[in-house]
Amino acid sequence: MPVNHDTSFVDHLDPNVAVQFLDRVKASQDAEAYRFPRGEAWESVTWKQAGERVSQLAAGLLSLGIESEQRVGIASNTRYEWILADLAIMCAGAATTTVYPSTNGEDTAYILGDAECRVVFAEDDTQVAKLTAHKNELPHVMKVVVFDGAGDGDWVITLDALAELGDAYLAEHPDVIEQTAKSIAPDQLATLIYTSGTTGRPKGVRLQHRSWVYEGAAIKAQNILHEDDLQFLWLPMAHSFGKVLLSTQLACGFATAIDGRVEKIVENLGIVKPTFMGAAPRIFEKAHGRIVTMQQSEGGAKEKLFLKAFEVGIKVQRLQREGKPVPFGLKVQHGLFDKLVFSKVRDRFGGRVRFFISGSAALNQEIAEWFNAAGILILEGYGMTENAAGATVNHPDDYKIGSVGPALPGAQIRIGEGDEVQIKGPHVMEGYHNLPEETAKAFTEDGWLRTGDKGSIDADGFLTITGRIKDLFKTSGGKYIAPSSIESKFKAICPYTSQFMVFGSERNYVVALVTLDPDAMAGWAEENGMSGASYSDIVTSEAAKKMVAGYVEELNSRLNRWETIKKWEILDHDLTIESGELTPSMKVKRNVVEDNNQERIAALYAS
């Protein structure tokens, strides 16, 4: 199948997300649109059923007086109702403001207040409590609509109550949704997504309807997803990566199974059996670590068979990617290992996955090759909230492991001053909400979006990201270090790792702080006579230190002399979103970790 680089579709985009959704409902009325858990079972709805519910809720918002481009917040985990609310906001001509459910009350109030939200969809009583506690700071919020809960019948109403308001409004204005959708201009505000950021207060990114419509159409134009595909969606919908997958669904028409409970991902993959899924690298790292440690615990012949299988698989995949023939003997070995080992790995993910899409942070090349060897292709992409999440992506028939792919058709990528990656296209933001100076800084003089990422583009147009420019540091010896590169290498080597954070700016050597994955270490503890011990006791034990020391030694053997880790320490706790050390999209807030561990890092440099 040829890769489609045709950009003519850009001239024929739907005018807005509302029209895109209503057109999909008409085209695929009786086909499955969404699937979601209800108790222990999964419930399914057609596009027609979803369309009817969205129309009710959109009309309900209009009956409350919501006007064009006014903001409506959603504070909820990923679930079917989140999508209904977002599509209703689109069809009412308003703009969605997203709030992570893990966001504390103060920051929730700041985001909703800065956005001047008129209505807020809240998942449950926990989210409602945050709003109630800060009601005085939310003078613009006239109604809260709760997904789970009874409400108070006044300021807080239920989703069904909003739908009833919508039914009454539709009885008097039967064509209001279609007419409202037609009135929305492509450059009208669609979403206000507040970047969680690794520093400072979150900034509201203003994304227009054309950004989301373009993203979905650009994926459709590459002919990689079709109506018979099935997506499993767990990503936080407050993050732009999740939102772009919704736009892709509207463009392509496939069904989506939704469950935002991260702890249920592997179980759900076995039940849903999707053909593709988007995820952050941490999910692939955990899955890789879990499978590897399980095999290590088996030991003996089974572990040897497992290791040999992946040695052969990686060799075969590399030959195939280079367009070289696979020797007959190697081909026979590979076929045997596929039945004995790789098929079982694929079954853990449902057995039908055609590819995964990785985004939001860098994926280690060795982990990507490991999955590829098992017949599970991970297509790495690249983007940021400021360009509606998708700027580049690899294609199943044209990919380079270690790169993030070429620019989406109809978009442009260039390398600017200081090797900064810069982006231009219909997906780029309008600017930051109420921050004209920050907006000006985000663009070059000739109008390209500055990403703050360092990268390079090869002769075939494939982009490779080196790391965040602001994260690069120089040792006192004058050598530049890209910490993310070292960190991802360690995660590929050590299956017990959760985080590996490298420091050494203006110092004479490099050090690291290590956190270990609680799930992986629970299994390790059983094998090492520490079953039942606390997490902190396990990870700070001499046995754990000795285990990590072996992996650090292996890492150092792969690094330049000036990059090697001279000293390191295991933290007695893992990083969490709640502690403020991780963003809700699971990126490390390096400055917060460094501030929280100043004395510990300083001690690593003591004589």
N, C-alpha and C positions, 0 to 999 in steps of 0.2 A: 504493500500500500504506500503510495507516494506521500511525502509530507507536504501539507498544504501551506504555502507561504503567500497565498493570494490575499490581498488587502482590500479587495473591492467591497467586501461585506461592510466595511466601515461607513460607506456611503448609503447603506440601506438598513441602518440600525433602527430598532423600535425607538420611539421618542422618549420613552420612560419605562420604569420598572412596572408601573401599574398596567400599562398597555401590554407589556411583555407577559405579565401574569395572566391577564384576561384572555390574551390570544392563546396562551398555552391551555387554559381551561377549555376554550372552544375546540382546540385541535385534538385534545386528548381526554375528552370528558369522562369516558368510562374506564380509562386506564388507571392503575394504581399511582397515586401521587406520594403519599406518606404512610409510614408504618411506625408504630410507637407502642411502648409497653403500657399495658393496663393491668396492674396486679402481676400475675405470673404469666399472662398471655400477651400476645401482640395483636393490636388492632390495626386495621388498614382502612384508608379512605381513598376515594377516587379524586381526580382533579375536579370533577363537578361538585362533589361534596365539600372539598376544601374551598372551592370558589364561592359556594353559597355561604359558608361560615365566614369567610373573609369579607364578603359583601355586607353581611349583618353587622360585623364589628366595625367596618369602615363607616357604614351609615350611622352607627352608634356614636362614633367620634364626631361626625359631622353634626349630629343632633346636639352634641355638647358645645358646639360652636367652634370646633377646631377649624382653623383657616390655613390657607396655602403657606407652606414652609414653616409653620409653627412646629415647635419640637414636642415630641411625645417620647418619654423615656421607657426603657425596658430594663428591669432589674431582676434577672432570673437566670437559672441554669439553662443549658441547652435542652429543649423539649419541644414537642409539637406546638404547644400554645405560644412559644416564643416566635415561631415562624408565622403562625396565624396573626399575631399582634403586629409583627413587622410588615407583613403584606397588607394588613388593614391600614396601617399608617401610610404606606405607599399609595394605596387606592383612595385614601382621603386627601391626598395631596400634601400631607404633612411630612415631617422629617424625623427619622428614628434617632434617638440618643441612647447609646448603649452603656450599661453599667454592669460590671462583673458582680455576681452575687457575693463574692468574697470581699468586695470593697467595704471598708468600714463606714460607719454612719457619717462621720465628718466629711470624708471624701465624696461619698454618695451625694450628700447635700451640696457640696461645692460643684460637682459636675452638673447636677440637675438645675441648680441655681444659675450657674454660668450659662447654661443652655436655654434658660428661661422656659423650661418644660411646662406645658399646660396640663398634660395628663401623664400619669406614670402607670405602666403595667408592672405589678409586683408579683413575684412567684408565690409567696406565702406570708404567714404572720411574721416571720423573721425579717423579711424585707420591708414589710409594712411598718414594723416597729422602728426601723431606722428612719423612715420618712416621718412617722409621728413624733419621734424624739427631736427632729429638726424642722418641724412644721413652720416655725417662725422664720426660718431661712429659705422657705420655699413659697414665697407669696404668689407666684404665678401658677402653682399647681392647684387646679380646681377639682380634680378627681383622681383617685387612685383605683385601679382595676386589678383585683387580686385573682390569680389563677386557682390557688388552693386556699380556701377559707371562706368565712361567711360575710366578711365585711361588716360595716356598721350601718349600711343603708343610707349613709349621708356622704361623707368625704371618701369613704372606701366602699366600692361596690364590687359585685362579682362579675366574672366574664359573661355569665348568662344574663345578668341584669343589663350589661352593655348591649348584648345581642338583642334583648327585648326592646331597648330604646331604638336600635337599628331597624328592627322589623316595623315599628310604628312609623319611623322616618321614611322607610322605603314605601310604605303604603301610600304616603302622601307625595313622595318623589321617586317613582319607580325607576327612572333612568339616571338617577343622580350619580351612581358609581361610574357608569360608562362616560357620562358627560364630564365628571371631575377628572377621570383618567385622560381624556382627550385634551383637557386644558393644561396639563402639566408639561412645561417646556423642558427640553433636554438639559438645559443648564440650571434647572431648579434644584435647590438643596434636597438631597434624599436622605443622607445620614450625617450625623455629627458623632464621630467616634473619638473618644478621648484616649489618647495613647497612654498606656500605663507607664511608659518611659522608665529608664533606669536612673534618671536624675530628675529632681525638681517636680513641680506640680504638673499634672497631666494637661496636655493641650488638646483642644477640640479640633479635629481634622474635618473640614467641610468638603464632603464628597457629593458630586452632583449625580443626577439620574444617568447621564450619559456614561459616567465612569462604570457603574455596575452593569448596564446593558452591554457596553463594550466588552467587559471582562467575560461575560457569558458567551457572547458571540465570537470572541477570539478563540475560546476553547472549542466551540462548536465547529469553527472553520477548519480546525486541524483534524477533524474526523476521527477522534479517538474515543468519544463517548456517544452512546446512542440510546434510543428509547428502551431497549431491552437490558440496559445496564441497571445495577442496583448499588446505590451508595449507602455506606454506613457512616452516619454523621454523629460525632461526639464532641467535636471541637467547640470551644467556648464561642457562642454566637456574638458576644461582645467584642470579639476579635475579628479583624477584617478577613482573615483566612476563611473562617466559617461562613461569613457573609458572601464571599465570592463563590463559594461552592453552591450556595442557594441560587445565585444568578446563573451559574452554569446549568443547574437543574432546569430552570425556566427555559433556557435556550435549547437544551438537548432533549428534555422531556422524560428522563429516566425517573425511577422511583427512589425515594430516600427513606431509609430506616433510621430513626432518631432516638438516641439515648445518651444524655450528657454525663452519665455516671462513669467516671474514668476507671474506677475499680471493676467495672463490668465489661470493659472493652473486649478482652480475650474471650470471655464467656459469650458475649453477644455476637462476636464474629463467627463462632461455631454454630450459633442458632440462625443468624440472619443469612450467612453465606453470601456476602456481598461480592461484587466484581471489582470494586475499587473503594478506596478510603483515603482521605487526607489526614495527615497527622504531623505533630511536631517531632523532631528527632529523638526526644527523650523517650517517646513511646517505643521506637524501634530499638533504642539502646537497652531499655528494660526487657523487651521481648528477647533480644539477642542474649543478654546476660542470663535471663531465666533458663533458656534452652541450653546454653553452654554449661551453666552450673549444674543443671540436672544430669547432663551427660558425665560431668566430672564426678558426681556422686555415685554414678553407676560403676565407673572405673573399669578396669580389666579390658576384655575383648570388645565390649560394647563401645567404650570410650575410644579405643583405637580405631574401630570401624567408623565411628562418627568423624574423627579427625581426618582419617584418610579420605572419607567421602568429600569433605569440604576442600581438601587439598586438590582432589581431582576436579571437583566442580568449579573451583576458581580458575584452574588451569584451562578447562574447556571453555568457560565463558570468556576468558581473555583472548583465546585464539579466535573465537567466533566474532568478538568485537573488532579484532584486527583484520577480519576477513581472511583468516588463514584456515587451511583444512585441519580437521581434528583427526589425528592418527586412529586407525581402526581399533587398536587395542585400548586406547584411551576412551574411545566411543563406547566400547563394550562395557568397560569399567563404569563409565558414567551412567549407562542404562541400568546397571545392577544397583548402583548407589541411589539412583532416583527412586527405585522401588523400595529399597530397604530403609533409606534415611530421608531423602528430600520430600517424598510424598507425605511423610508423617509431619514434617515441618509445615508444609502447605496446609495440611488438614487442621493444624492449630489455628489457622486464620480463615477457616471455613472451606478451603479447598477450591474456591472459584475465583480468587483474586487475580485479575489480569495485571494490575499494577497498583502500587500505593503512590501517593503524592506527598512529598515531604517539604515542609516550609516552616517559616517563622524563625529558624536558626540553622546554623550549618550542620549538615549531616556528615559524619566521618566516612571517608572513602572506603575504609576496610569493612565497616559494617554494611555499607551499600553493596560491596562485592560479595560479602557473606550471604546476604539475602538473595542476591542475583544468582549465586551458585546453587541455591535451593530452588530456583525457578520462580522467585518472587522479585519482580522488578520494582525498584523504588525510583520514581522520577523526581529528581530534586528540582524545585523551582525557587524563585526569588522575588521579593517585593517588600513593600512596607505599607503601613496604613495610609501614608500620604499618596500612594498611587493605587489605592483600592486592592492591595495585596498581591496582585499578579503582574509582574513585569517580564519575567522570563520563565521558561519551563522546558525541560527535556521532553522529547517525543518518544513513544514506545519503539518507533522504527528508526529513530535518529537521536541517540543519546550518548553522552560522555559522562561516565561516572567520575565524580570529583568536580564537575562543572554544574552550574545551575541552568544550563541550556541557553538557547538564543532568545532574543526579544520576541514577545508575542507579535503575531502579524498585525500591522497597523500601529505599532509602537516603536520607539527608538531608544537605544542605549549607547552611551559613549563614555570614554574614560577622560576625565578632566584633569585639572591641576592636582598634583599630589596623588595621582592614580585614583582619584575619586570617581566612583560610578555615578553617572548622571542619567536621568530618565526624561523622556518627552512622549506625550501621547494623550489620547482622549480620556485615559484613566487617571490622570494626575489631578490632585486636589485643587480646589479653588483657593484654599489658604487656611490659616488657623483662625478659629473663631475669636473675634475680639482682640486679636494680636497682630496688628499690621506690621510691627517691627520684626517679629518672629517670622512672619510670612515672607517679608522681603529677604531675610537671611537665608530662607530655605531655597531660594531660586538664584540661578546665575543671572548675569546682566542680559543674556540672550534668551532667558526664559526656560532653562532646563532645571528640573528638580534635583537638588543636591541630596544625595542619600547618606553621606557620612561614612560610606563603606569603601574600602580599598579593594580594587579588583583589576582584572585584565581580560581582554577579549582576544580569542585566537583567530586564525585565518578563516575558520568556518563560521565565525560569529558567536561562538559559545563563550559565555561569561563565566569566569571563575572568581569567587570572592575570597580575599585574603583575610579579612577581618574588619572590625570597626576601627576607623582611623584614630579615634580618641582612645581606644584601648591599647594600641601599639605603644610600646615603651622602649626606652634606650637604657642599656646598662651603663654603669660608670666607665666601662671600657669602650663605650661608643658603639656597641652592637645593638641593632634593632631586634626586638622580640615581638612576634605575633602570638599572644597568649592563647587565643582560641584554637590555633593550629595544634599547639602542644596539648591543650586540654582534650580536644577531640581524639587525639591519638591515644591518650591514656584510657579514655572510656572504651575504645575499641579493644585495648589489651586486657583491661581488668573488668571482668563481668560483674564484680561486686560494687563498682563505683556508682555513686549518684552524681556527685559533683567533684571536679578537680579544678582548683582555681590557682592560677599562676601569678606571682608578683615579683618585682625586681627592678622597678623604675629607679634609675640613678644609683643602683646598688652594684656591688661587684660580683654578685651571683644571683641565680634565680631560685626562688622557694615556692612551695605550694601548700595550700590547705586542702584537705581531702574530706569528703563526706561519703559514707557508704550507704547503699540502698537497704532500707529496713527489711524488705521482703527477702532479698537475696541473703542478707546476713542472718536471718532467722534460720534458713536452711543450713548455712555454714556453721552456725552455732551448734546445731544438732549433731553435725558430723565431727565437731571438735570438742565435744564434752561440755558444752556450755548451754544446753537446752534449759529454757526457763529463766536465764539471766536477763537482766535489763539491757535495752539497746545500748545505753552509754557504757555499761560494763563490757559488753561484747566488743564494741568497736575500739575501745581503748585498751583492750587486753594485749598482752605481749604477743599472743598467737596472731591476732589481727594485724598488729604492727609488722610482724615478720612476713605475713602474707602480702601486705601492701608493699613492703620493702622489695620483695621479689619482682613485683610488677613495675615499680619505679625504676629498678635496675634495668629491666627489659626496655622500658621507655627510653632511658638515657642512652642505650645502645643504638637507638634510632635517631638521635638528635645531634645537631652540631654541638661542639664542645661548649660554646657560650650559652646554649639553650638548656643544658642539662640541669636537672633539679638537684641541688646540693643538699637541701634540707626540706623537710616537710612535716606536717602534723595532721593527725586525724581529729576532726571535731567530734564532740560527744553528742551532737545533734545533727539531723539533716536540715537542709535549707527548706523553708516553706513559704508559701504565698502569705500566710497569716503573719509570719514574723517580719514580713517586708523585705526579705532577702531574695525572693523570686517575684517576677512579674506574673500576672495571671496567665500569661502565655508561656510560663515556665523558663523564662530567660533569667539569668543571674544578674542581680543588681550589684555589680562589682564594687561600686563605691560604698554601698551599704555594708557589704561583707567586710570590706577593708576597714571601714570605720569601726565596725563591731569587734574587729579582731586586731586592732592596732598593737596592743601589747604582745599578743601571741606572735604576730609577724615580726615585731622588733626583736623578740627573743630568739627567733631563728637566725638573726644576724649578730647576736651576741657572741663574743669570742668563746 
